[in-house]
Amino acid sequence: MIKSIVNNLQELSQIIEPVSDHLYTKKSKYLFGSSIGQHVRHILEMYEVLLAGYPSARFSFENRRRNQALEESVQEMLFTVERITAEINKKDKELICFLHDHENNEQELKTTYFRELLYCFEHGIHHQALIKVALTEFEWESIPENFGVAPSTVKFRLACAQ
């Protein structure tokens, strides 16, 4: 799984690296005014939260930095992907995820590092599909066919084609 995540994040970098900061921050009408950079920031901050919480075995996806530089700078995104991929290969262990219900009551959810990595991976693919929508809107031509598509869907499509 870790290898798949690293490959996915590296693919994200390869696709976004040639994009200008202007296009990276351009608001998409099909994404209700959000930008590619905002979606990339969201993807990467989920991983950052999980990695930051690993030593203490406690984290909350609700407490993300929402780093403005990460959503405005392709170079910052590339640096962040490099850092995440260098740090992600850790042993599985039990973690506690903190979240709040609709009345702001704190709850603790027992989970594991690998389970949350899988969540970040699949959640990131969902946002990559949205990034693909924006890139298509902006007439970007270098978008791999399977970018933003879950690995299980790719396998299913291949099986159906045979």
Sequence and secondary structure as in RCSB ss.txt:
>XXXX:A:sequence
MIKSIVNNLQELSQIIEPVSDHLYTKKSKYLFGSSIGQHVRHILEMYEVLLAGYPSARFSFENRRRNQALEESVQ
EMLFTVERITAEINKKDKELICFLHDHENNEQELKTTYFRELLYCFEHGIHHQALIKVALTEFEWESIPENFGVA
PSTVKFRLACAQ
>XXXX:A:secstr
 HHHHHHHHHHHHHHHTTS HHHHH B TTTTT BHHHHHHHHHHHHHHHHHHTTTTEE TTS    HHHHH HH
HHHHHHHHHHHH      EEEEEEE TT  EEEEEEEHHHHHHHHHHHHHHHHHHHHHHHHHTT     TTTT  
HHHHHHHHHHH 
